[in-house]
Amino acid sequence: MPPPATGISPSGLLHGKVCIVSGVGPGLGRQAARALATHGAHLVLAARRQSSLSEVASEVREMGARAITVPTDITDPEQCAQLIIRATEEFGGVDVLVNNAFRFDAFQSFETVDLAFWRKIMDVNLFGSLQMTRAALPAMKERGGGSVVMVASMVARRPQPLQGGYAISKGALLTATRVLAFELGPSGVRVNAVVPGWMSGPSVDVYVQMTSDARGVSPHTIIDELNARVPLGRIPSDEEVAGSIVYLASDLSSAMTGQAIDVNGGEIFT
């Protein structure tokens, strides 16, 4: 089954909203920034590498969006605070925070992995997202509320071999989503999560190539195997997952908090 036509119809859904996206790079971070820009958002782009930031910033500016880049390591509370200061200086506040930054797994079993590496995964995927959220709260409260979007992962629901540290960190992030939604709801700050499954884009492209090389089969064989697990007959693209981020960032989801939206083509029903 062919994928739907790419591209998101322009709208004013997020007109004038100030949106922070962490972990901006070639995959979902880039597509989230582009989707938010399409719907009228002002963007504050964060990542550790300026090269990634500059490339995506150039793209969204060509689309007509206002954007600034702030190199940020989300494990550093001071850098998180400086990111919010830059956002408020440039745009006057913060409305949306997309916690997309993450660290990959060590791809080792529990019995063999150095647990210090799993702690590093938790430092980024869980505590980094919590630090970014805490830093953004005063600016959001000044605006009367806001939307925090956590990017989780299907592996928290269906663990995969050699991805234990990543799965545990994303499972904790889903619990944090509910905890923060409960605590922050009275202040008007909503906290939700998107839960991607297999997602066509740079990360899966690398996985497909590595797996095909290891098994001595064509990349198309691996892609066909992934697609066969999905009721829609294909794995979603990172652009489609970004559409769900736009929804949670916007007022269309104004009555939603503490929720996790699975975007996996139906591979897992929850």
C-alpha positions as CSV (number, residue, x, y, z in Angstrom):
1,M,0.0,0.0,0.0
2,P,1.6,3.3,-1.0
3,P,2.0,6.0,1.7
4,P,-0.2,9.1,1.7
5,A,0.9,12.2,-0.1
6,T,3.7,13.9,1.8
7,G,3.4,17.4,3.1
8,I,1.1,19.2,5.5
9,S,-1.3,21.8,4.3
10,P,-0.4,25.2,5.7
11,S,-2.6,26.6,8.4
12,G,-2.5,29.1,11.2
13,L,-3.0,26.3,13.8
14,L,0.1,27.4,15.7
15,H,0.2,31.0,14.6
16,G,2.5,33.0,16.8
17,K,3.1,30.1,19.2
18,V,6.7,29.9,20.5
19,C,7.8,26.2,20.2
20,I,11.0,24.7,21.5
21,V,12.3,21.5,19.9
22,S,15.2,19.7,21.5
23,G,17.3,17.1,19.7
24,V,17.0,18.7,16.3
25,G,18.8,16.6,13.8
26,P,18.2,14.7,10.5
27,G,15.2,12.6,11.8
28,L,12.1,13.4,13.8
29,G,13.6,16.6,15.3
30,R,13.9,18.0,11.8
31,Q,10.4,16.9,10.7
32,A,8.9,18.2,14.0
33,A,10.5,21.6,13.4
34,R,9.2,21.7,9.8
35,A,5.7,20.7,10.7
36,L,5.4,23.3,13.5
37,A,6.8,25.9,11.1
38,T,4.2,24.9,8.5
39,H,1.5,25.7,11.0
40,G,2.8,29.2,11.9
41,A,5.0,28.6,14.9
42,H,8.1,30.5,15.9
43,L,10.9,28.1,16.6
44,V,13.6,27.7,19.1
45,L,15.8,24.9,17.9
46,A,18.1,23.0,20.4
47,A,20.7,20.3,19.9
48,R,24.3,19.7,20.9
49,R,25.7,20.2,17.3
50,Q,25.4,23.6,15.7
51,S,25.8,22.1,12.2
52,S,22.5,20.2,12.7
53,L,20.8,23.3,14.1
54,S,22.0,25.6,11.2
55,E,20.7,23.2,8.5
56,V,17.2,22.8,10.0
57,A,17.0,26.5,10.8
58,S,17.8,27.4,7.2
59,E,15.0,25.1,6.0
60,V,12.3,26.5,8.3
61,R,13.3,30.1,7.5
62,E,12.9,29.3,3.8
63,M,9.4,28.2,4.7
64,G,8.8,31.7,6.2
65,A,9.2,30.8,9.9
66,R,11.1,32.8,12.5
67,A,13.7,30.6,14.1
68,I,16.7,30.8,16.4
69,T,19.3,28.1,17.3
70,V,20.6,27.5,20.8
71,P,23.3,24.7,21.1
72,T,22.2,22.9,24.2
73,D,23.1,19.8,26.2
74,I,19.9,19.0,28.1
75,T,21.8,17.1,30.8
76,D,23.1,20.5,31.9
77,P,20.5,22.5,33.9
78,E,22.3,25.8,33.3
79,Q,22.2,25.2,29.5
80,C,18.5,24.4,29.8
81,A,17.9,27.7,31.7
82,Q,19.9,29.6,29.1
83,L,17.8,28.1,26.3
84,I,14.6,29.5,27.9
85,I,16.2,32.9,28.5
86,R,17.1,33.1,24.8
87,A,13.6,32.0,23.8
88,T,11.9,34.7,26.0
89,E,14.4,37.4,24.9
90,E,13.7,36.7,21.2
91,F,10.0,35.8,21.2
92,G,8.6,37.0,24.5
93,G,7.7,33.6,26.0
94,V,7.3,29.9,25.5
95,D,4.1,28.0,24.6
96,V,5.3,24.6,23.5
97,L,8.2,22.3,24.4
98,V,8.9,19.2,22.4
99,N,11.2,16.9,24.3
100,N,12.7,15.0,21.4
101,A,16.4,14.8,22.4
102,F,17.5,11.2,23.2
103,R,20.4,8.9,23.6
104,F,20.7,5.5,21.8
105,D,21.2,2.2,23.6
106,A,24.5,0.4,24.0
107,F,22.8,-2.6,22.3
108,Q,24.0,-5.1,24.9
109,S,22.1,-7.5,27.2
110,F,21.4,-6.6,30.8
111,E,23.9,-9.2,32.0
112,T,26.8,-7.8,29.9
113,V,26.1,-4.0,29.7
114,D,28.0,-1.6,31.9
115,L,25.1,-0.1,34.0
116,A,26.9,3.2,34.0
117,F,25.9,3.5,30.3
118,W,22.3,2.8,31.1
119,R,22.5,5.7,33.6
120,K,23.7,8.0,30.8
121,I,20.7,7.0,28.7
122,M,18.5,7.8,31.7
123,D,20.3,11.2,32.1
124,V,19.3,12.2,28.6
125,N,16.0,10.4,27.8
126,L,14.4,10.9,31.3
127,F,16.2,13.5,33.4
128,G,17.2,15.7,30.5
129,S,13.5,15.9,29.4
130,L,12.5,16.7,33.0
131,Q,15.1,19.4,33.3
132,M,14.0,21.0,30.1
133,T,10.4,20.9,31.3
134,R,11.2,22.4,34.7
135,A,13.2,25.2,33.0
136,A,10.3,26.0,30.7
137,L,7.6,26.1,33.3
138,P,7.9,29.7,34.6
139,A,7.7,31.0,31.0
140,M,4.7,28.8,30.2
141,K,2.9,29.8,33.4
142,E,3.4,33.5,32.5
143,R,1.5,32.8,29.3
144,G,-1.3,31.1,31.2
145,G,-0.3,27.6,30.3
146,G,1.4,25.6,27.6
147,S,1.9,22.2,26.0
148,V,4.8,19.8,26.7
149,V,5.2,16.9,24.2
150,M,7.4,14.0,25.3
151,V,8.7,11.7,22.5
152,A,8.6,8.2,23.9
153,S,9.0,4.9,22.0
154,M,7.2,1.7,21.2
155,V,10.0,-0.3,22.8
156,A,8.6,0.8,26.2
157,R,5.5,-1.3,25.3
158,R,7.2,-4.1,23.4
159,P,10.9,-4.5,24.4
160,Q,13.3,-5.3,21.6
161,P,16.5,-7.4,21.9
162,L,19.5,-5.4,23.2
163,Q,17.6,-2.2,23.8
164,G,16.9,-2.6,27.5
165,G,18.3,0.7,28.7
166,Y,16.5,2.7,26.0
167,A,13.2,0.8,26.7
168,I,13.5,1.5,30.4
169,S,14.2,5.2,29.9
170,K,11.2,5.6,27.6
171,G,9.0,3.7,30.0
172,A,10.0,6.0,32.7
173,L,9.3,9.0,30.4
174,L,5.7,7.7,29.9
175,T,5.2,7.5,33.7
176,A,6.7,11.0,34.0
177,T,4.2,12.3,31.4
178,R,1.3,11.2,33.7
179,V,2.9,12.5,36.9
180,L,3.6,15.9,35.4
181,A,0.2,16.1,33.8
182,F,-1.4,15.5,37.2
183,E,0.8,18.1,39.0
184,L,0.9,20.8,36.3
185,G,-2.7,20.6,35.1
186,P,-4.0,23.3,37.5
187,S,-1.5,25.8,36.1
188,G,-2.8,25.2,32.5
189,V,0.3,23.3,31.4
190,R,-0.6,20.1,29.5
191,V,1.8,17.2,29.3
192,N,1.3,14.4,26.7
193,A,3.5,12.0,24.7
194,V,3.8,10.6,21.2
195,V,4.9,6.9,21.1
196,P,6.4,6.2,17.7
197,G,7.0,2.6,16.5
198,W,9.2,1.8,13.6
199,M,9.5,5.0,11.7
200,S,10.9,5.4,8.2
201,G,13.8,7.9,8.3
202,P,17.5,8.1,8.9
203,S,17.6,5.9,12.1
204,V,15.6,3.0,10.5
205,D,17.6,3.4,7.3
206,V,20.8,2.6,9.3
207,Y,19.1,-0.3,11.1
208,V,17.9,-1.7,7.7
209,Q,21.3,-1.5,6.2
210,M,23.1,-3.0,9.2
211,T,20.6,-5.9,9.4
212,S,20.6,-6.6,5.7
213,D,24.5,-6.7,5.8
214,A,24.5,-9.0,8.8
215,R,21.9,-11.4,7.3
216,G,23.2,-11.2,3.8
217,V,19.8,-10.2,2.4
218,S,18.6,-7.1,0.5
219,P,17.4,-4.0,2.4
220,H,14.0,-4.5,0.7
221,T,13.7,-7.9,2.4
222,I,14.1,-6.2,5.8
223,I,11.7,-3.4,4.9
224,D,9.1,-6.0,3.7
225,E,9.4,-7.8,7.1
226,L,8.9,-4.6,9.0
227,N,5.9,-3.6,6.9
228,A,4.3,-7.0,7.2
229,R,3.9,-6.5,11.0
230,V,1.8,-3.3,10.5
231,P,-2.0,-3.4,9.7
232,L,-1.6,-0.3,7.4
233,G,1.0,-2.3,5.4
234,R,3.8,0.2,5.9
235,I,5.7,1.7,8.8
236,P,4.9,5.4,9.4
237,S,7.3,8.1,8.3
238,D,8.9,10.6,10.7
239,E,6.9,13.3,8.9
240,E,3.7,11.5,9.9
241,V,4.8,11.2,13.5
242,A,5.6,14.9,13.5
243,G,1.9,15.5,12.6
244,S,0.9,14.0,15.9
245,I,3.3,16.4,17.6
246,V,1.6,19.3,16.0
247,Y,-1.8,18.0,17.2
248,L,-0.6,17.8,20.8
249,A,1.1,21.2,20.6
250,S,-2.0,22.8,19.3
251,D,-5.3,23.9,20.9
252,L,-7.0,21.0,19.0
253,S,-5.9,18.8,21.9
254,S,-6.7,21.4,24.6
255,A,-8.7,18.9,26.7
256,M,-5.9,16.3,26.6
257,T,-3.2,15.8,29.2
258,G,-1.4,12.8,30.6
259,Q,-2.1,10.9,27.3
260,A,0.2,8.9,25.1
261,I,-0.6,8.6,21.4
262,D,0.8,5.6,19.7
263,V,1.8,6.3,16.1
264,N,2.8,2.9,14.7
265,G,0.5,2.1,11.9
266,G,-1.5,-0.2,14.2
267,E,1.4,-2.5,15.0
268,I,0.5,-2.2,18.7
269,F,-2.9,-1.4,20.0
270,T,-3.1,0.0,23.5
